[in-house]
């Protein structure tokens, strides 16, 4: 089920037309920005919008390059990602 992107994420997506973003088409971008900048409410939205496995897969594929070091370590623990 697709729910609207929280407007509170807009400041972290300034280089994009926020109104044109889609949870389906822009999943990678929204996962990245939510994991880095998201508040509890935004993280709740993220995990309600995308399957846990999709978020974990994103971290495995892109996390090392796109997440700050403390963030990737945190999310690997939370999502029980072994590498």
C-alpha positions as CSV (number, residue, x, y, z in Angstrom):
1,X,0.0,0.0,0.0
2,X,1.4,3.3,-1.0
3,X,1.0,6.2,1.4
4,X,2.1,9.8,0.7
5,X,5.7,10.7,1.3
6,X,5.9,12.6,4.6
7,X,6.2,16.3,3.9
8,X,8.8,16.5,6.7
9,X,11.2,14.7,4.3
10,X,11.0,17.6,1.8
11,X,14.0,19.6,3.3
12,X,16.2,16.5,2.7
13,X,15.1,16.3,-1.0
14,X,15.5,20.0,-2.0
15,X,17.2,19.2,-5.3
16,X,14.1,17.3,-6.4
17,X,10.5,18.4,-7.2
18,X,9.0,16.9,-4.1
19,X,5.5,16.9,-5.5
20,X,6.7,14.7,-8.4
21,X,8.4,12.1,-6.3
22,X,6.8,8.7,-6.1
23,X,7.3,6.0,-3.5
24,X,7.5,3.4,-6.2
25,X,9.6,5.2,-8.8
26,X,11.9,6.8,-6.3
27,X,12.3,4.0,-3.7
28,X,16.1,4.0,-3.6
29,X,16.3,7.8,-3.1
30,X,13.6,7.7,-0.4
31,X,15.1,4.8,1.4
32,X,18.5,6.6,1.4
33,X,17.2,9.9,2.7
34,X,14.9,8.4,5.3
35,X,17.7,6.2,6.7
36,X,20.1,9.2,6.9
37,X,17.8,12.0,8.0
38,X,14.5,10.5,9.0
39,X,12.9,11.1,12.4
40,X,11.0,8.3,14.1
41,X,7.8,9.2,12.2
42,X,9.6,9.1,8.9
43,X,11.3,5.8,9.7
44,X,7.9,4.4,10.7
45,X,6.6,5.5,7.3
46,X,9.6,3.9,5.6
47,X,9.1,0.5,7.2
48,X,5.3,0.7,6.5
49,X,5.9,1.6,2.8
50,X,8.7,-0.8,1.9
51,X,9.2,-4.4,3.0
52,X,12.0,-4.9,5.5
53,X,13.8,-7.1,3.0
54,X,13.8,-4.3,0.4
55,X,15.4,-1.9,2.9
56,X,18.0,-4.5,4.0
57,X,18.8,-5.2,0.3
58,X,19.3,-1.5,-0.3
59,X,21.7,-1.3,2.6
60,X,23.7,-4.3,1.3
61,X,23.9,-2.9,-2.2
62,X,24.3,0.8,-1.6
63,X,24.8,1.5,2.1
64,X,28.6,1.5,2.2
65,X,28.7,4.2,-0.5
66,X,25.7,6.3,0.5
67,X,25.3,6.1,4.3
68,X,27.5,7.8,6.8
69,X,29.6,5.2,8.7
70,X,27.7,5.3,12.0
71,X,24.4,5.0,10.1
72,X,25.3,1.9,8.2
73,X,26.6,0.2,11.3
74,X,23.3,1.0,13.2
75,X,21.1,-0.2,10.4
76,X,23.1,-3.4,9.9
77,X,22.5,-4.2,13.6
78,X,18.8,-3.3,13.5
79,X,18.2,-5.3,10.3
80,X,20.5,-8.1,11.4
81,X,22.6,-7.9,8.2
82,X,25.6,-10.2,8.2
83,X,28.5,-9.5,5.7
